[in-house]
Amino acid sequence: MQAAALELVIAAIAAWLAIGALGLVRTRSLVYISRGLFPIEAAIALALGVVAFIAIPLPAQTTVLPLGVLTGVTDEADIYLRLPKRQPSRVPS
């Protein structure tokens, strides 16, 4: 499980994206979405929870995605996300 935990997490993310794309195909069909896609997404979430629970005692892992983006935690490269500062909103009085 140690070598496959990160790959399973990435596979779960890819599956969620694919199911989201399937949801865009028939956006007005509530039966298709509520009885088809939601249970599949719940099963993926449950599987992800099991993988995460099993991987808790394992050491941190890293991988390089095909786009070249480093994921995981390493000592050599830290990735930061910079967000612009939000201006305070003015409430009309």
Summary of the structure (lengths in Angstrom):
residues: 93
radius of gyration: 18.9
end to end distance: 59.4
largest distance: 59.4
contacts: 170
relative contact order: 0.15
helix: 51%
strand: 6%
